[in-house]
Amino acid sequence: MPTCVGDMPRALKAVILAAGQESVTGDGAPILLQRLGDRKVIDYVVQNALRVVAVDELYVIVPSEESAVEVHLDNPEITYVVQEAQLGTGHAVLQLQSLLSDFEGDLLILYGDTPLFSPTSILGLLNRHRLKDAHLTLLTAMAPEPLPYGRIIRDSSGRIIDIVEEEDALPEVRKIRELNAGAYIVSAKVVFSTLGRLAEQMQGGDQRLTDSVYRLIRSGMRVESYQIVDQDEVQGINTREDLDRAAFIVQKRIFRPRRHEELNQVAFGTGGWRAVIGEGFTLHNVRRLCQSLANNITRCGDERRGVLIGYDRRFLSDHAAKAATEVFAGNNIRAVLLEEDAPTPLVEYATASLGCAYGLIFTASHNPPEWNGLKVFRSDGSLLQDDEVRQIEIETNSLTLEDVVKIDLDMALEAGVAEYRDFTNEYVDAVEKLIDLQAIRKAGLRVIVDPMYGVSQLTLGTILTEARCRVAFINERHNPLFGGRSPAPDLDALSLLITHVRNDRYDLGLATDGDADRIAIVDENGAYVTVNDILLLLYWYMHEVRGGRGGVVRNLATTHLLDRLAAHFGEHAYEVPVGFKHVSAAMVEHKALLGGESSGGLTIKGHILGKDGIFASALIVEMLAATGKRISELLAHVREITGELYAVEANLPATPEMRIVIPERLQAIIASHETSPISLGVYPVERITTFDGAKFLLANDNWVLLRFSGTEPMLRIFAEADTQEKAQALVDYLRLAFGLAA
């Protein structure tokens, strides 16, 4: 039976035609050395070539010894070939013939002034050339609008039969929209032979590479093509206008949202490791990460302390927990595996209660359903700190499947090195010791809870029922798709809860995120109460009604009204980076009464060192019962103390390039501010902090913050100001300043 597979791939070398000396600015600088985004034009072309060849297989055609291009590239491993006479692009390629006279492979030919081909286009070109076993494969593009490039002429069967240059094309040919994009892979011997004959015929005249392509097509060689779909890629640069268009395309690419893809690497953010299931979150990576944790436990001699392993309701969470148990057991480390899905705060509590070396819970918290991940806690229940995380990442990513030591779960259970346990009652008892159940029982409150298909129903339901609340639940069943949206308790996701509160006259609506460490509330009127307001209410309640003493810790994206309230009490407010591990550490350091963040997490002095949506929900119910007031009444009272500030938030998809470009622009703005104070629109900036993103501080506790999320590929902009309009204006100004169109 005949096979459709071509010969084994031939060797590949790449050549970049970079001998042109035209200037687009009048300053004598070559086109190829003009700045395009954060690099020079030639740098993009070199980067594309090096995606498919090693640096010592790259040849760059230059106009002279030590040319400006060669000096700029400053790479001795590249071979620079001089084209002394400027006799065209075909003549330029022919300069390689003496160097590659014995080379039997293919040449990738790129133009130095065409920098915008995507990596996919170059790889697609190479792949098609090899699979078709072609002599020549060229890159083509379908252009919806006329462009001054050669037209691809095909016969009725779709075979390429000609390329007609713009200046040679008849009007009918110019209507053809398939263009020669200007990148080729061709057999070296074939192209050198064809170019040699062309040089003899031209006798010193201009020898265009496209003329040799035309000859190859006419000679009956196997000619194939790979078609790109993005017209932006064919933008060549010959004039200042071309350079400006290319710069716009680069800018557009930087800020273009795209599907999140990951390398097979483990990387922690502010809330543990999170990744898209099937991309970064795989059981292979779970095992590698657990082997790294097991190695660290072994190095520290903490095997007897063991690990606690929990999981939420996400897809693969239970399987990942079992895979993790097998790895720790295989390393002779005692593993306690929870019997059923559980809230993150329960895992934190149980880890600290047992004094485990590590506590683990497989969850991606509030991320969309296609994500999963792992949170790792220290023996006191707090999240790992940055230095610990970096070491674990490095070791994890150095491990292979063969480095993982594991035994089957049933064998581990039989041997006693792994066991199932349930901590629900212990955790519930611990929360209830901190809550005034008697006060709640007397109040007879009606409460409705939305767990968002997560894991809070059993624990929170037990607490509220034992407190004699009339409690109802919605969205409580197990659904790993979380109803088709992120299990994040924000306003947009709580319409059903709001409807129930309004229609059925509940005293309070509560919501928890997917792993129950974050909360949201709806007041007695069905109004959504922001987390900033929840923190204000609870800090006031803990200090003024419960009689607690101590400052408050908030992250830098959380309301400054907490600072005003702390000052009113004669206490301090402490600002930390985003990430609850920083909140926990500052609470311990400063003996703070309450710590929280505007994304929905909080805890109090004397409780676990992590966010706890179960406890926070119970504390809010206690606050209503103990004060005998409604949420709206309590909030009005606190506002009399703090005054008003209004918040606006924008969340924008972030590309990897944005993480390079935006910090560079920030540095320029900060440097400018150091010499001459700047303004955001009409609002003067008093100070800029940069310990987590960039926060611009204005008068009267007004501010705007720009930072990349540590848990999702998002750029976040937060603002707080005297009016809603001013807060929105601050966000809009930053978006404009960084090219982030509204």
KEDO-56002 format. One line per 8 residues: number of its first residue (from 1); their letters; for each residue x, y, z of C-alpha. Coordinates in steps of 0.5 Angstrom, whole numbers, plus 2048, in hexadecimal, padded with zeros to 3 digits. Layout:
BEGIN
NUM> a> X Y Z; ... $
END
This chain:
BEGIN
1> mptcvgdm> 800 800 800; 803 807 7FE; 805 80C 804; 803 813 804; 809 815 808; 80F 818 805; 816 817 806; 81A 818 80D $
9> pralkavi> 81A 820 80E; 821 823 80B; 825 827 80F; 823 82F 80F; 827 835 80F; 824 83C 80F; 826 842 80B; 824 84A 80D $
17> laagqesv> 825 84F 807; 827 855 80B; 82B 859 806; 827 85E 805; 829 865 807; 823 869 806; 821 86E 80B; 81A 870 80D $
25> tgdgapil> 81B 876 812; 820 87A 80E; 826 878 814; 82A 873 810; 827 86E 814; 826 867 810; 81E 865 810; 820 85F 814 $
33> lqrlgdrk> 823 862 81A; 81D 867 81B; 819 866 821; 813 862 821; 810 861 828; 815 85F 82D; 81A 85C 827; 81D 85E 821 $
41> vidyvvqn> 81A 85B 81A; 81F 856 819; 81F 853 820; 818 851 81E; 81A 84D 818; 820 84A 81B; 81B 847 821; 817 844 81C $
49> alrvvavd> 81D 841 818; 820 83E 81F; 819 83B 820; 81B 835 81B; 822 836 81B; 828 836 820; 82C 83C 820; 832 839 81C $
57> elyvivps> 82D 837 816; 82B 83F 815; 82E 843 810; 82D 84A 80F; 82F 84E 809; 832 855 80A; 834 85A 806; 83B 85B 809 $
65> eesavevh> 840 858 80E; 83E 85B 815; 838 85D 812; 833 861 817; 82E 85B 817; 834 856 819; 836 85B 81E; 82F 85B 821 $
73> ldnpeity> 82E 854 821; 835 853 824; 835 84B 824; 83B 848 822; 837 841 821; 833 844 81B; 837 844 814; 837 84B 811 $
81> vvqeaqlg> 838 84A 809; 839 851 805; 836 853 7FF; 83A 858 7FC; 836 85A 7F6; 82F 85B 7F7; 82C 857 7F1; 826 855 7F4 $
89> tghavlql> 823 84F 7F9; 825 849 7F5; 82C 84C 7F4; 82C 84C 7FC; 82A 845 7FD; 82F 843 7F8; 835 846 7FC; 834 840 800 $
97> qsllsdfe> 835 83B 7FB; 83D 83A 7FC; 83B 839 804; 836 834 803; 839 830 7FC; 838 829 800; 832 82B 804; 82C 826 802 $
105> gdllilyg> 827 829 806; 822 82F 805; 822 836 806; 81D 83A 80A; 81D 841 807; 81B 847 80A; 81B 84F 809; 81E 853 80E $
113> dtplfspt> 818 859 80D; 812 854 80E; 812 853 815; 80B 851 817; 80A 84A 815; 808 846 81B; 80B 840 81E; 806 83C 81B $
121> silgllnr> 807 83E 814; 80E 83C 814; 80D 835 817; 807 834 813; 80B 836 80D; 811 831 80F; 80C 82B 811; 808 82C 80A $
129> hrlkdahl> 80F 82C 806; 811 825 80A; 80A 822 809; 80A 823 802; 811 822 801; 811 828 7FC; 817 82B 7F9; 814 832 7FA $
137> tlltamap> 80E 834 7FF; 80C 83C 800; 808 840 805; 802 843 802; 7FD 847 805; 7F5 849 803; 7F5 850 803; 7EE 853 803 $
145> eplpygri> 7F0 85A 801; 7F6 85B 7FB; 7FD 85B 7FD; 803 85C 7F9; 805 855 7F9; 806 84F 7F4; 800 84C 7F2; 7FF 844 7F3 $
153> irdssgri> 7FD 841 7EC; 7FA 83A 7ED; 7F7 835 7E7; 7F0 832 7E8; 7F3 82D 7EC; 7F6 832 7F1; 7FD 831 7EF; 801 837 7EF $
161> idiveeed> 803 839 7E8; 806 840 7E9; 808 846 7ED; 806 84C 7EA; 809 853 7ED; 805 859 7EE; 808 85D 7E9; 808 857 7E4 $
169> alpevrki> 801 856 7E5; 7FB 857 7E1; 7F4 85A 7E4; 7F1 853 7E4; 7F7 850 7E8; 7F7 856 7ED; 7F0 854 7EF; 7F3 84D 7F2 $
177> relnagay> 7F4 84D 7F9; 7F8 848 7FB; 7FF 84B 7FB; 806 849 7FC; 808 84A 803; 810 84A 802; 812 844 806; 815 83D 803 $
185> ivsakvvf> 817 837 804; 81B 834 7FE; 820 82E 7FD; 827 832 7FD; 82A 82E 7F7; 824 830 7F3; 824 837 7F5; 82B 838 7F4 $
193> stlgrlae> 82B 835 7ED; 825 839 7EB; 828 83F 7ED; 82F 83E 7EA; 82B 83D 7E3; 827 843 7E5; 82E 847 7E6; 831 845 7E0 $
201> qmqggdqr> 82B 848 7DC; 82A 84E 7DF; 832 850 7DF; 832 854 7E4; 82B 857 7E4; 826 856 7EA; 825 84F 7EC; 81E 84F 7F0 $
209> ltdsvyrl> 81D 849 7F4; 816 848 7F2; 819 847 7EB; 81C 841 7ED; 816 83F 7F0; 812 840 7EA; 817 83B 7E6; 817 836 7EB $
217> irsgmrve> 80F 836 7EA; 810 836 7E3; 815 830 7E3; 810 82B 7E6; 813 82B 7ED; 80E 829 7F3; 80C 830 7F5; 807 830 7FB $
225> syqivdqd> 805 836 800; 802 837 807; 7FD 83D 807; 7FD 842 80D; 7F6 845 80F; 7F8 84B 813; 7FA 851 80E; 7FE 854 813 $
233> evqgintr> 803 84F 812; 805 851 80B; 806 859 80D; 80D 85A 80A; 811 861 80C; 814 865 807; 811 86C 809; 810 870 80F $
241> edldraaf> 808 86E 80E; 80A 867 80E; 80E 867 814; 808 86B 818; 803 866 815; 808 860 818; 808 864 81E; 801 864 81F $
249> ivqkrifr> 800 85C 81D; 805 85B 823; 801 85F 828; 7FB 85B 826; 7FE 855 827; 801 856 82D; 7FA 858 830; 7F6 853 82C $
257> prrheeln> 7F2 84E 830; 7F4 847 82F; 7F3 840 831; 7F7 83E 837; 7FC 839 836; 802 836 83A; 808 833 83A; 809 82C 83E $
265> qvafgtgg> 80B 830 844; 809 832 84B; 808 839 84D; 805 83C 853; 801 842 854; 7FF 846 85A; 7FA 840 85C; 7FE 83A 85A $
273> wravigeg> 7FF 836 853; 7F9 837 84E; 7F9 835 847; 7F4 833 842; 7F2 82C 842; 7F5 828 83C; 7FA 82D 83B; 7FE 82E 842 $
281> ftlhnvrr> 7FA 82B 847; 7FB 823 845; 7FC 81E 84A; 803 81D 847; 805 824 84A; 801 822 850; 806 81D 852; 80C 821 850 $
289> lcqslann> 80A 826 855; 808 821 85A; 80F 81E 859; 812 825 85A; 80E 826 861; 810 81F 863; 817 820 862; 817 826 866 $
297> itrcgder> 814 823 86C; 819 81D 86B; 81F 822 86B; 81C 825 871; 81B 81F 875; 813 820 876; 810 819 873; 80D 818 879 $
305> rgvligyd> 809 81E 879; 806 81C 873; 801 820 86E; 7FA 821 86E; 7F6 821 867; 7F0 824 865; 7EC 826 85F; 7E6 82A 85D $
313> rrflsdha> 7E1 828 857; 7E4 82A 851; 7E6 825 84C; 7EC 821 84D; 7EC 823 854; 7EB 81D 858; 7EF 819 853; 7F5 81E 854 $
321> akaatevf> 7F4 81D 85B; 7F5 815 85B; 7FB 816 856; 7FE 81B 85B; 7FD 816 861; 800 810 85D; 807 815 85C; 807 816 863 $
329> agnnirav> 806 80F 865; 80B 80D 860; 810 811 864; 80F 80E 86B; 80B 815 86D; 804 814 870; 7FF 817 86D; 7F8 818 86F $
337> lleedapt> 7F2 819 86A; 7EC 81C 86B; 7E6 817 86A; 7E2 81C 866; 7E2 823 863; 7E4 829 868; 7E4 830 868; 7EB 833 868 $
345> plveyata> 7EB 836 86F; 7E9 82F 872; 7F0 82D 86F; 7F4 832 872; 7F1 831 879; 7F2 82A 878; 7F9 82B 876; 7FB 82F 87C $
353> slgcaygl> 7F7 82B 881; 7FB 825 87F; 802 828 87E; 803 825 877; 809 827 873; 804 829 86D; 7FD 82A 86C; 7FA 82A 865 $
361> iftashnp> 7F4 82B 862; 7F2 82A 85A; 7EE 830 858; 7EE 836 854; 7EA 83A 858; 7E6 83F 854; 7E9 83E 84D; 7E5 83B 848 $
369> pewnglkv> 7E3 834 847; 7E8 832 842; 7EE 834 848; 7F0 830 84D; 7F6 830 852; 7F9 82F 859; 7FA 833 85F; 800 831 864 $
377> frsdgsll> 800 833 86B; 805 833 870; 804 830 877; 801 836 87A; 7FC 836 875; 7FF 83C 871; 800 83C 869; 807 83B 867 $
385> qddevrqi> 80C 841 867; 80F 843 860; 816 841 862; 813 83A 864; 80F 83A 85D; 814 83C 859; 819 836 85B; 813 831 85A $
393> eietnslt> 812 833 853; 819 833 851; 819 82C 854; 812 82A 851; 814 82C 84A; 81B 828 84A; 817 821 84C; 815 81C 846 $
401> ledvvkid> 810 817 847; 816 812 849; 818 816 84F; 811 815 852; 810 810 857; 809 80D 859; 805 807 85B; 7FE 805 859 $
409> ldmaleag> 7F9 808 85E; 7F6 802 860; 7FD 7FF 862; 7FE 806 866; 7F8 805 86A; 7F9 7FE 86B; 800 7FF 86E; 7FE 805 872 $
417> vaeyrdft> 802 80A 86F; 7FC 80E 86C; 7F5 80E 870; 7EE 812 86F; 7EB 817 874; 7E6 81B 875; 7E7 822 878; 7E0 825 877 $
425> neyvdave> 7DE 825 87E; 7E4 827 881; 7E4 82D 87C; 7DD 82F 87E; 7DE 82F 885; 7E4 833 885; 7E0 838 881; 7DA 838 886 $
433> klidlqai> 7DF 839 88B; 7E1 840 888; 7D9 842 887; 7D4 844 88C; 7CF 83F 88A; 7CA 841 890; 7C9 848 88D; 7C8 845 886 $
441> rkaglrvi> 7C3 840 889; 7BF 845 88C; 7BE 84A 886; 7BB 845 881; 7BE 847 87B; 7BC 845 874; 7C2 843 870; 7C3 841 869 $
449> vdpmygvs> 7CA 83E 866; 7CD 83D 85F; 7D3 839 860; 7D4 83A 858; 7D4 832 857; 7DA 832 85C; 7DB 82F 862; 7D8 833 868 $
457> qltlgtil> 7D2 830 869; 7D3 82B 86E; 7D8 82F 873; 7D4 835 872; 7CD 832 872; 7CF 82E 878; 7D1 835 87C; 7CB 839 87A $
465> tearcrva> 7C6 833 87B; 7C9 832 882; 7C9 839 883; 7C1 839 882; 7C1 83D 87C; 7BC 83C 877; 7C1 83A 871; 7C0 838 86A $
473> finerhnp> 7C5 836 864; 7C5 837 85D; 7CA 835 858; 7CC 830 85D; 7CD 829 859; 7D3 827 856; 7D5 82A 84F; 7DC 82A 84D $
481> lfggrspa> 7DA 82F 847; 7D7 834 84D; 7D1 835 849; 7D5 837 843; 7D9 83D 846; 7DE 83F 84B; 7DC 83D 852; 7DE 844 854 $
489> pdldalsl> 7D9 848 859; 7D9 84E 855; 7D3 853 853; 7D2 850 84C; 7D1 849 84F; 7CC 84A 855; 7C6 84C 851; 7C2 846 854 $
497> lithvrnd> 7C4 847 85B; 7C2 84E 85A; 7BB 84C 858; 7BA 847 85D; 7BC 84C 863; 7B7 851 860; 7B2 84D 85E; 7B2 848 864 $
505> rydlglat> 7B4 84E 869; 7BA 84B 86C; 7BE 84F 871; 7C5 84D 86E; 7C8 84A 867; 7CE 846 868; 7D3 844 862; 7D9 840 862 $
513> dgdadria> 7DE 83E 85D; 7E0 838 85A; 7E5 836 860; 7E1 83A 865; 7E7 83E 867; 7E3 845 864; 7DC 848 865; 7D7 84D 863 $
521> ivdengay> 7D1 84F 866; 7CA 852 864; 7C7 856 869; 7BF 856 86B; 7BD 85A 865; 7C1 856 860; 7C6 85B 85F; 7CD 858 85E $
529> vtvndill> 7D2 85A 863; 7D9 85B 861; 7DF 857 865; 7E2 85E 866; 7DC 85F 86A; 7DC 858 86D; 7E3 85A 870; 7E1 860 873 $
537> llywymhe> 7DA 85D 876; 7DE 858 879; 7E4 85C 87C; 7DF 861 87F; 7DB 85B 882; 7E2 857 885; 7E4 85E 888; 7DE 861 88A $
545> vrggrggv> 7D9 85C 88C; 7DE 856 88E; 7E3 85A 891; 7E9 858 88D; 7EF 85C 88C; 7F4 85C 887; 7F5 85F 880; 7F3 85D 879 $
553> vrnlatth> 7F7 85A 874; 7F5 85B 86C; 7F8 85A 866; 7FA 85F 861; 7F3 85E 85D; 7EF 85F 863; 7EB 865 865; 7EF 86B 869 $
561> lldrlaah> 7E8 86C 86D; 7EB 866 871; 7F1 86B 873; 7EC 871 875; 7E8 86C 879; 7EF 869 87D; 7F1 871 87E; 7EA 872 881 $
569> fgehayev> 7EB 86C 886; 7F2 86F 887; 7F5 868 884; 7FA 867 87E; 7F8 865 877; 7FD 861 873; 7FE 860 86C; 801 85A 868 $
577> pvgfkhvs> 801 857 861; 7FC 853 85E; 7FC 84C 861; 7F9 849 868; 800 847 86A; 802 84E 86A; 7FB 850 86E; 7FD 84A 873 $
585> aamvehka> 804 84B 874; 802 853 876; 7FD 851 87B; 802 84C 87F; 807 852 87E; 802 857 881; 7FD 853 885; 7F8 856 881 $
593> llggessg> 7F1 855 882; 7EE 854 87B; 7F1 853 874; 7EE 853 86E; 7EE 854 866; 7E9 857 861; 7E9 851 85D; 7E5 84E 863 $
601> gltikghi> 7E9 84A 868; 7EA 84C 86F; 7EC 849 876; 7ED 84C 87D; 7F2 84B 883; 7F2 844 886; 7EF 841 880; 7F2 83D 87B $
609> lgkdgifa> 7F8 841 877; 7F4 840 870; 7ED 843 86D; 7E7 840 870; 7E0 841 86C; 7DD 83C 871; 7DF 840 877; 7DE 847 874 $
617> saliveml> 7D7 845 872; 7D5 843 879; 7D8 849 87C; 7D4 84D 878; 7CE 84A 87A; 7D0 84B 881; 7D1 852 880; 7CA 853 87E $
625> aatgkris> 7C7 84F 884; 7CC 852 889; 7CA 859 887; 7C3 858 885; 7C4 85D 87F; 7C4 85B 877; 7CA 85C 873; 7C8 862 86F $
633> ellahvre> 7C7 865 876; 7CE 863 879; 7D1 865 872; 7CE 86C 873; 7D1 86D 87A; 7D8 86B 878; 7D7 870 872; 7D6 875 877 $
641> itgelyav> 7DD 874 87A; 7E1 873 873; 7DD 877 86E; 7DD 874 867; 7E1 872 862; 7DF 86F 85B; 7E3 869 858; 7E3 867 851 $
649> eanlpatp> 7E7 861 84E; 7E9 85E 847; 7EB 857 845; 7EF 857 83E; 7F2 850 83B; 7F9 850 83C; 7FE 84E 837; 805 84C 838 $
657> emrivipe> 808 852 834; 804 856 839; 808 854 83F; 80E 857 83B; 80B 85D 838; 807 860 83E; 80C 860 843; 811 863 83E $
665> rlqaiias> 80C 869 83D; 80B 869 845; 812 86A 846; 812 870 841; 80C 873 844; 810 872 84B; 816 875 849; 812 87B 846 $
673> hetspisl> 80F 87C 84D; 815 87C 851; 818 882 84D; 811 886 84C; 80B 883 850; 805 881 84B; 7FE 881 84A; 7F9 87C 848 $
681> gvypveri> 7F5 880 844; 7F3 886 848; 7F5 883 84F; 7FC 884 852; 7FF 87D 854; 803 87E 85B; 806 877 85B; 807 871 857 $
689> ttfdgakf> 809 86A 85B; 80B 864 857; 80C 85E 85C; 806 85B 858; 804 85E 851; 804 866 851; 7FF 869 856; 7FE 871 855 $
697> llandnwv> 7FC 874 85B; 7F8 87B 85B; 7F6 880 860; 7F0 87E 865; 7F1 876 865; 7F0 876 85D; 7F4 871 859; 7F5 86D 853 $
705> llrfsgte> 7F8 866 852; 7FB 862 84C; 7FD 85B 84D; 7FD 854 84A; 7F9 84F 84D; 7FD 849 851; 7F8 844 850; 7F5 845 849 $
713> pmlrifae> 7F8 848 842; 7F5 84F 844; 7F7 856 844; 7F3 85A 84A; 7F2 861 84B; 7EF 863 852; 7ED 86B 854; 7EA 86E 85A $
721> adtqekaq> 7E8 875 85A; 7E3 87A 85D; 7DE 879 857; 7DC 873 853; 7DE 878 84D; 7E5 87A 84F; 7E6 872 850; 7E4 870 849 $
729> alvdylrl> 7E8 876 847; 7EE 874 84A; 7ED 86D 847; 7EC 86F 840; 7F2 874 841; 7F7 86E 842; 7F3 86A 83D; 7F5 86F 838 $
737> afglaa> 7FC 870 83A; 7FD 869 839; 7FA 868 832; 7F4 864 836; 7EE 866 832; 7E8 866 836 $
END
